[in-house]
Amino acid sequence: MKFFSVIVPVYNRPLEVKELLDSLNVQSFTDFEVIIIEDGSKEDCEEIVNQYKVALDIHYFYKENEGQGFARNYGFNKARGKYFIVFDSDCLIPPHYFDVVFKTIKNESLDAYGGPDRAHSSFTPLQKAISYAMTSIFTTGGIRGGKKAIGVFHPRSFNMGISRNVWERTQGYIITRMGEDIEFSLRIIQSGFKTGLIPEAYVFHKRRTNLKAFFKQLHFFGRARINIKRYFPAELKLVHAFPAVFSLGILAIAPLYSVNSHVAIALGGIYLLYFTAIFIDAGFRTKSIHVAMLSVAAAFVQLSAYGIGFMTEAVKGWKQVTSSPREK
């Protein structure tokens, strides 16, 4: 029996799987198996997986498409390890990853953990900019991998691990999309398990290759936050509405100018200062003016897409609550 079982759901991403497997093939700690779950892909990766049969203890399964949450559950059912690690298929894993995780979960007795994401040197400037936007304190508060976390840490499924005991008690994901990892993390914590962030267990998380795809992804994330409220009402907090306020403020500048130009100019000035701070911070962090400029655009897309998705799903939920069915 291997110590770790690595669970990777895949949907039409064979080339990404090859890059992921290449990175798993150079790990310093090798007591792990890899389970690839093809979630109804039309463009499958079985041929690529077969190329690693000798190098890795790897297993390939094909199932009908149900979404990433239930694909992970399928992998959990097939896993033979003591501890399950979940990666997205678009991640690259640094060679020290399993060494760090093994030592930390033993020393700190973690039932579940999460790790940060970073930009790899091979990423395009836009991917690096999107990575900045997704990890910056100016956009997400640094919750996707900061060394300090406020309160109990909530792992995310692009880079997380759970003990077999967690799986057996929780039975994994109960929703397959729309915030499935947030719901799962909350249920793990409510079940009394110990969770933690392992800062050095980072992955290089490949990002969308254009802003249109990034907008679509973040719009979905905004909707997902409202979806989580249906399961855990107390988990929807004021801070989650920040992107919605951001979006409304942007939309308000032009019409507000015709009513009170001074207020509109002041509001525009606030946004200018905000994006200037992002530009400066991104420039220091990435050491690239080009990436810093793209980071401003990525941050704008991220916040507006999330805010619009958040508001869209909130209105949808409000309509469902207020519309009462006719009595028969």
Contacts in CASP RR format, 6 or more apart in sequence:
PFRMAT RR
TARGET T0000
AUTHOR 0000-0000-0000
METHOD contacts of the structure
MODEL  1
MKFFSVIVPVYNRPLEVKELLDSLNVQSFTDFEVIIIEDGSKEDCEEIVN
QYKVALDIHYFYKENEGQGFARNYGFNKARGKYFIVFDSDCLIPPHYFDV
VFKTIKNESLDAYGGPDRAHSSFTPLQKAISYAMTSIFTTGGIRGGKKAI
GVFHPRSFNMGISRNVWERTQGYIITRMGEDIEFSLRIIQSGFKTGLIPE
AYVFHKRRTNLKAFFKQLHFFGRARINIKRYFPAELKLVHAFPAVFSLGI
LAIAPLYSVNSHVAIALGGIYLLYFTAIFIDAGFRTKSIHVAMLSVAAAF
VQLSAYGIGFMTEAVKGWKQVTSSPREK
1 80 0 8 1.000
1 81 0 8 1.000
1 82 0 8 1.000
2 31 0 8 1.000
2 32 0 8 1.000
2 33 0 8 1.000
2 57 0 8 1.000
2 80 0 8 1.000
2 81 0 8 1.000
2 82 0 8 1.000
3 31 0 8 1.000
3 32 0 8 1.000
3 81 0 8 1.000
3 82 0 8 1.000
3 83 0 8 1.000
3 102 0 8 1.000
4 31 0 8 1.000
4 32 0 8 1.000
4 33 0 8 1.000
4 81 0 8 1.000
4 82 0 8 1.000
4 83 0 8 1.000
4 84 0 8 1.000
4 85 0 8 1.000
4 98 0 8 1.000
4 101 0 8 1.000
4 102 0 8 1.000
5 32 0 8 1.000
5 33 0 8 1.000
5 35 0 8 1.000
5 75 0 8 1.000
5 79 0 8 1.000
5 80 0 8 1.000
5 81 0 8 1.000
5 83 0 8 1.000
5 84 0 8 1.000
5 85 0 8 1.000
6 24 0 8 1.000
6 32 0 8 1.000
6 33 0 8 1.000
6 34 0 8 1.000
6 35 0 8 1.000
6 85 0 8 1.000
6 86 0 8 1.000
6 87 0 8 1.000
7 35 0 8 1.000
7 37 0 8 1.000
7 72 0 8 1.000
7 75 0 8 1.000
7 76 0 8 1.000
7 79 0 8 1.000
7 84 0 8 1.000
7 85 0 8 1.000
7 86 0 8 1.000
7 87 0 8 1.000
8 17 0 8 1.000
8 20 0 8 1.000
8 34 0 8 1.000
8 35 0 8 1.000
8 36 0 8 1.000
8 37 0 8 1.000
8 86 0 8 1.000
8 87 0 8 1.000
8 88 0 8 1.000
8 89 0 8 1.000
9 37 0 8 1.000
9 39 0 8 1.000
9 67 0 8 1.000
9 68 0 8 1.000
9 69 0 8 1.000
9 71 0 8 1.000
9 72 0 8 1.000
9 88 0 8 1.000
9 89 0 8 1.000
10 16 0 8 1.000
10 17 0 8 1.000
10 36 0 8 1.000
10 37 0 8 1.000
10 38 0 8 1.000
10 39 0 8 1.000
10 41 0 8 1.000
10 45 0 8 1.000
10 89 0 8 1.000
11 38 0 8 1.000
11 39 0 8 1.000
11 40 0 8 1.000
11 41 0 8 1.000
11 65 0 8 1.000
11 67 0 8 1.000
11 68 0 8 1.000
11 89 0 8 1.000
12 41 0 8 1.000
12 42 0 8 1.000
12 43 0 8 1.000
13 41 0 8 1.000
13 43 0 8 1.000
13 45 0 8 1.000
13 89 0 8 1.000
13 90 0 8 1.000
14 43 0 8 1.000
14 44 0 8 1.000
14 45 0 8 1.000
14 47 0 8 1.000
14 48 0 8 1.000
16 89 0 8 1.000
16 90 0 8 1.000
16 206 0 8 1.000
17 36 0 8 1.000
17 45 0 8 1.000
17 48 0 8 1.000
17 49 0 8 1.000
17 89 0 8 1.000
18 45 0 8 1.000
18 48 0 8 1.000
18 51 0 8 1.000
19 92 0 8 1.000
19 206 0 8 1.000
20 87 0 8 1.000
20 89 0 8 1.000
20 90 0 8 1.000
20 91 0 8 1.000
20 92 0 8 1.000
20 93 0 8 1.000
21 34 0 8 1.000
21 48 0 8 1.000
21 49 0 8 1.000
21 52 0 8 1.000
21 56 0 8 1.000
21 58 0 8 1.000
23 92 0 8 1.000
23 93 0 8 1.000
23 94 0 8 1.000
23 95 0 8 1.000
24 32 0 8 1.000
24 34 0 8 1.000
24 56 0 8 1.000
24 93 0 8 1.000
25 52 0 8 1.000
25 55 0 8 1.000
25 56 0 8 1.000
26 95 0 8 1.000
27 93 0 8 1.000
27 95 0 8 1.000
27 97 0 8 1.000
27 98 0 8 1.000
27 99 0 8 1.000
28 95 0 8 1.000
28 96 0 8 1.000
28 98 0 8 1.000
28 99 0 8 1.000
29 97 0 8 1.000
29 98 0 8 1.000
29 99 0 8 1.000
29 102 0 8 1.000
30 98 0 8 1.000
31 98 0 8 1.000
31 102 0 8 1.000
32 57 0 8 1.000
32 85 0 8 1.000
32 98 0 8 1.000
33 56 0 8 1.000
33 57 0 8 1.000
33 58 0 8 1.000
33 59 0 8 1.000
33 79 0 8 1.000
33 80 0 8 1.000
33 81 0 8 1.000
34 52 0 8 1.000
34 56 0 8 1.000
34 57 0 8 1.000
34 58 0 8 1.000
34 59 0 8 1.000
35 58 0 8 1.000
35 59 0 8 1.000
35 61 0 8 1.000
35 75 0 8 1.000
35 78 0 8 1.000
35 79 0 8 1.000
36 45 0 8 1.000
36 49 0 8 1.000
36 58 0 8 1.000
36 59 0 8 1.000
36 60 0 8 1.000
36 61 0 8 1.000
37 61 0 8 1.000
37 63 0 8 1.000
37 71 0 8 1.000
37 72 0 8 1.000
37 74 0 8 1.000
37 75 0 8 1.000
38 44 0 8 1.000
38 45 0 8 1.000
38 46 0 8 1.000
38 60 0 8 1.000
38 61 0 8 1.000
38 62 0 8 1.000
38 63 0 8 1.000
39 63 0 8 1.000
39 65 0 8 1.000
39 66 0 8 1.000
39 67 0 8 1.000
39 68 0 8 1.000
39 71 0 8 1.000
40 62 0 8 1.000
40 63 0 8 1.000
40 64 0 8 1.000
40 65 0 8 1.000
41 65 0 8 1.000
44 62 0 8 1.000
45 60 0 8 1.000
46 60 0 8 1.000
46 62 0 8 1.000
49 58 0 8 1.000
49 60 0 8 1.000
50 60 0 8 1.000
52 58 0 8 1.000
59 78 0 8 1.000
61 74 0 8 1.000
61 75 0 8 1.000
61 78 0 8 1.000
63 71 0 8 1.000
63 74 0 8 1.000
66 176 0 8 1.000
67 176 0 8 1.000
67 177 0 8 1.000
68 157 0 8 1.000
68 176 0 8 1.000
68 177 0 8 1.000
68 180 0 8 1.000
69 157 0 8 1.000
69 173 0 8 1.000
69 175 0 8 1.000
69 176 0 8 1.000
69 177 0 8 1.000
69 180 0 8 1.000
70 173 0 8 1.000
70 176 0 8 1.000
71 176 0 8 1.000
72 86 0 8 1.000
72 157 0 8 1.000
72 172 0 8 1.000
72 173 0 8 1.000
73 171 0 8 1.000
73 172 0 8 1.000
73 173 0 8 1.000
76 84 0 8 1.000
76 167 0 8 1.000
76 172 0 8 1.000
79 164 0 8 1.000
81 164 0 8 1.000
82 163 0 8 1.000
82 164 0 8 1.000
83 105 0 8 1.000
83 161 0 8 1.000
83 162 0 8 1.000
83 163 0 8 1.000
83 164 0 8 1.000
84 161 0 8 1.000
84 162 0 8 1.000
84 163 0 8 1.000
84 164 0 8 1.000
84 167 0 8 1.000
85 101 0 8 1.000
85 160 0 8 1.000
85 161 0 8 1.000
86 157 0 8 1.000
86 158 0 8 1.000
86 159 0 8 1.000
86 160 0 8 1.000
86 161 0 8 1.000
86 162 0 8 1.000
87 93 0 8 1.000
87 158 0 8 1.000
87 159 0 8 1.000
87 203 0 8 1.000
88 157 0 8 1.000
88 158 0 8 1.000
88 159 0 8 1.000
88 205 0 8 1.000
90 205 0 8 1.000
90 206 0 8 1.000
91 117 0 8 1.000
91 158 0 8 1.000
91 159 0 8 1.000
91 203 0 8 1.000
91 204 0 8 1.000
91 205 0 8 1.000
91 206 0 8 1.000
92 120 0 8 1.000
92 203 0 8 1.000
92 204 0 8 1.000
92 206 0 8 1.000
93 203 0 8 1.000
93 204 0 8 1.000
94 202 0 8 1.000
94 203 0 8 1.000
94 204 0 8 1.000
96 200 0 8 1.000
97 201 0 8 1.000
97 202 0 8 1.000
97 203 0 8 1.000
100 198 0 8 1.000
100 200 0 8 1.000
100 201 0 8 1.000
101 113 0 8 1.000
101 161 0 8 1.000
101 198 0 8 1.000
101 201 0 8 1.000
104 110 0 8 1.000
104 113 0 8 1.000
104 198 0 8 1.000
104 201 0 8 1.000
105 113 0 8 1.000
105 163 0 8 1.000
105 198 0 8 1.000
108 194 0 8 1.000
108 196 0 8 1.000
109 194 0 8 1.000
110 194 0 8 1.000
110 195 0 8 1.000
110 196 0 8 1.000
110 198 0 8 1.000
111 162 0 8 1.000
111 163 0 8 1.000
111 165 0 8 1.000
111 166 0 8 1.000
111 188 0 8 1.000
111 193 0 8 1.000
111 194 0 8 1.000
111 195 0 8 1.000
112 155 0 8 1.000
112 160 0 8 1.000
112 161 0 8 1.000
112 162 0 8 1.000
112 163 0 8 1.000
112 166 0 8 1.000
112 185 0 8 1.000
112 188 0 8 1.000
112 193 0 8 1.000
112 194 0 8 1.000
112 195 0 8 1.000
112 196 0 8 1.000
113 153 0 8 1.000
113 155 0 8 1.000
113 160 0 8 1.000
113 161 0 8 1.000
113 195 0 8 1.000
113 196 0 8 1.000
113 197 0 8 1.000
113 198 0 8 1.000
113 201 0 8 1.000
114 153 0 8 1.000
114 155 0 8 1.000
114 156 0 8 1.000
114 159 0 8 1.000
114 160 0 8 1.000
114 161 0 8 1.000
114 195 0 8 1.000
114 196 0 8 1.000
114 197 0 8 1.000
114 198 0 8 1.000
114 201 0 8 1.000
115 145 0 8 1.000
115 155 0 8 1.000
115 159 0 8 1.000
115 160 0 8 1.000
115 197 0 8 1.000
115 198 0 8 1.000
115 199 0 8 1.000
115 201 0 8 1.000
115 202 0 8 1.000
115 203 0 8 1.000
116 135 0 8 1.000
116 144 0 8 1.000
116 145 0 8 1.000
116 146 0 8 1.000
116 159 0 8 1.000
116 197 0 8 1.000
116 199 0 8 1.000
116 201 0 8 1.000
116 202 0 8 1.000
116 203 0 8 1.000
117 131 0 8 1.000
117 134 0 8 1.000
117 135 0 8 1.000
117 144 0 8 1.000
117 145 0 8 1.000
117 158 0 8 1.000
117 159 0 8 1.000
117 202 0 8 1.000
117 203 0 8 1.000
117 204 0 8 1.000
117 205 0 8 1.000
118 131 0 8 1.000
118 135 0 8 1.000
118 202 0 8 1.000
118 203 0 8 1.000
118 204 0 8 1.000
118 205 0 8 1.000
119 127 0 8 1.000
119 128 0 8 1.000
119 131 0 8 1.000
119 132 0 8 1.000
119 204 0 8 1.000
119 207 0 8 1.000
119 286 0 8 1.000
120 204 0 8 1.000
120 206 0 8 1.000
123 131 0 8 1.000
123 204 0 8 1.000
123 206 0 8 1.000
123 207 0 8 1.000
124 209 0 8 1.000
125 288 0 8 1.000
125 290 0 8 1.000
125 291 0 8 1.000
125 294 0 8 1.000
126 207 0 8 1.000
126 209 0 8 1.000
126 210 0 8 1.000
126 211 0 8 1.000
126 294 0 8 1.000
126 298 0 8 1.000
127 206 0 8 1.000
127 207 0 8 1.000
127 208 0 8 1.000
127 209 0 8 1.000
128 286 0 8 1.000
128 288 0 8 1.000
128 291 0 8 1.000
128 294 0 8 1.000
129 282 0 8 1.000
129 286 0 8 1.000
129 291 0 8 1.000
129 292 0 8 1.000
129 294 0 8 1.000
129 295 0 8 1.000
129 297 0 8 1.000
129 298 0 8 1.000
130 207 0 8 1.000
130 208 0 8 1.000
130 214 0 8 1.000
130 298 0 8 1.000
130 302 0 8 1.000
131 205 0 8 1.000
131 207 0 8 1.000
132 282 0 8 1.000
132 285 0 8 1.000
132 286 0 8 1.000
132 291 0 8 1.000
132 295 0 8 1.000
132 298 0 8 1.000
132 299 0 8 1.000
133 139 0 8 1.000
133 295 0 8 1.000
133 298 0 8 1.000
133 299 0 8 1.000
133 301 0 8 1.000
133 302 0 8 1.000
134 140 0 8 1.000
134 144 0 8 1.000
134 207 0 8 1.000
134 302 0 8 1.000
135 142 0 8 1.000
135 144 0 8 1.000
135 145 0 8 1.000
135 146 0 8 1.000
136 142 0 8 1.000
136 278 0 8 1.000
136 281 0 8 1.000
136 282 0 8 1.000
136 285 0 8 1.000
136 295 0 8 1.000
136 299 0 8 1.000
137 281 0 8 1.000
138 274 0 8 1.000
138 277 0 8 1.000
138 278 0 8 1.000
138 281 0 8 1.000
138 299 0 8 1.000
139 278 0 8 1.000
139 299 0 8 1.000
139 302 0 8 1.000
139 303 0 8 1.000
143 149 0 8 1.000
144 156 0 8 1.000
145 197 0 8 1.000
145 199 0 8 1.000
145 202 0 8 1.000
146 197 0 8 1.000
146 199 0 8 1.000
147 197 0 8 1.000
147 199 0 8 1.000
149 196 0 8 1.000
149 197 0 8 1.000
152 189 0 8 1.000
152 195 0 8 1.000
153 195 0 8 1.000
153 196 0 8 1.000
153 197 0 8 1.000
154 182 0 8 1.000
154 185 0 8 1.000
154 186 0 8 1.000
154 189 0 8 1.000
154 195 0 8 1.000
155 161 0 8 1.000
155 162 0 8 1.000
155 181 0 8 1.000
155 185 0 8 1.000
155 188 0 8 1.000
155 195 0 8 1.000
155 196 0 8 1.000
156 181 0 8 1.000
156 182 0 8 1.000
156 185 0 8 1.000
157 180 0 8 1.000
157 181 0 8 1.000
157 184 0 8 1.000
158 181 0 8 1.000
158 203 0 8 1.000
158 205 0 8 1.000
159 201 0 8 1.000
159 202 0 8 1.000
159 203 0 8 1.000
159 205 0 8 1.000
160 181 0 8 1.000
160 185 0 8 1.000
162 188 0 8 1.000
163 193 0 8 1.000
165 193 0 8 1.000
166 188 0 8 1.000
166 191 0 8 1.000
166 193 0 8 1.000
169 191 0 8 1.000
170 184 0 8 1.000
170 187 0 8 1.000
170 188 0 8 1.000
170 191 0 8 1.000
172 184 0 8 1.000
173 180 0 8 1.000
173 181 0 8 1.000
173 183 0 8 1.000
173 184 0 8 1.000
174 183 0 8 1.000
174 184 0 8 1.000
174 187 0 8 1.000
175 183 0 8 1.000
175 227 0 8 1.000
175 231 0 8 1.000
177 224 0 8 1.000
178 220 0 8 1.000
178 223 0 8 1.000
178 224 0 8 1.000
178 227 0 8 1.000
179 221 0 8 1.000
179 224 0 8 1.000
179 225 0 8 1.000
179 227 0 8 1.000
179 228 0 8 1.000
182 224 0 8 1.000
182 225 0 8 1.000
182 228 0 8 1.000
182 235 0 8 1.000
183 228 0 8 1.000
183 231 0 8 1.000
183 232 0 8 1.000
185 195 0 8 1.000
186 228 0 8 1.000
186 231 0 8 1.000
186 232 0 8 1.000
186 235 0 8 1.000
188 195 0 8 1.000
189 195 0 8 1.000
207 214 0 8 1.000
208 214 0 8 1.000
208 217 0 8 1.000
211 297 0 8 1.000
211 298 0 8 1.000
211 301 0 8 1.000
214 298 0 8 1.000
214 301 0 8 1.000
214 302 0 8 1.000
214 305 0 8 1.000
215 301 0 8 1.000
215 304 0 8 1.000
215 305 0 8 1.000
216 305 0 8 1.000
217 305 0 8 1.000
218 301 0 8 1.000
218 302 0 8 1.000
218 305 0 8 1.000
218 306 0 8 1.000
219 305 0 8 1.000
219 306 0 8 1.000
219 308 0 8 1.000
219 309 0 8 1.000
219 312 0 8 1.000
220 309 0 8 1.000
221 305 0 8 1.000
221 306 0 8 1.000
222 243 0 8 1.000
222 305 0 8 1.000
222 306 0 8 1.000
222 307 0 8 1.000
222 309 0 8 1.000
222 310 0 8 1.000
222 313 0 8 1.000
223 309 0 8 1.000
223 310 0 8 1.000
223 312 0 8 1.000
223 313 0 8 1.000
224 313 0 8 1.000
225 236 0 8 1.000
225 240 0 8 1.000
225 306 0 8 1.000
225 310 0 8 1.000
225 313 0 8 1.000
226 236 0 8 1.000
226 310 0 8 1.000
226 313 0 8 1.000
226 314 0 8 1.000
226 317 0 8 1.000
227 313 0 8 1.000
228 235 0 8 1.000
228 236 0 8 1.000
229 235 0 8 1.000
229 236 0 8 1.000
240 310 0 8 1.000
241 310 0 8 1.000
242 303 0 8 1.000
243 302 0 8 1.000
243 303 0 8 1.000
243 304 0 8 1.000
243 306 0 8 1.000
243 307 0 8 1.000
243 310 0 8 1.000
244 307 0 8 1.000
244 308 0 8 1.000
244 310 0 8 1.000
244 311 0 8 1.000
244 314 0 8 1.000
246 303 0 8 1.000
246 304 0 8 1.000
246 307 0 8 1.000
247 303 0 8 1.000
247 304 0 8 1.000
247 307 0 8 1.000
247 308 0 8 1.000
247 311 0 8 1.000
249 267 0 8 1.000
250 271 0 8 1.000
250 304 0 8 1.000
252 267 0 8 1.000
253 264 0 8 1.000
253 267 0 8 1.000
253 268 0 8 1.000
253 271 0 8 1.000
254 264 0 8 1.000
256 263 0 8 1.000
256 264 0 8 1.000
256 267 0 8 1.000
257 264 0 8 1.000
257 265 0 8 1.000
275 296 0 8 1.000
275 299 0 8 1.000
275 300 0 8 1.000
278 295 0 8 1.000
278 296 0 8 1.000
278 299 0 8 1.000
279 292 0 8 1.000
279 293 0 8 1.000
279 295 0 8 1.000
279 296 0 8 1.000
280 292 0 8 1.000
282 291 0 8 1.000
282 292 0 8 1.000
282 295 0 8 1.000
282 296 0 8 1.000
283 289 0 8 1.000
283 291 0 8 1.000
283 292 0 8 1.000
283 295 0 8 1.000
286 292 0 8 1.000
286 295 0 8 1.000
END
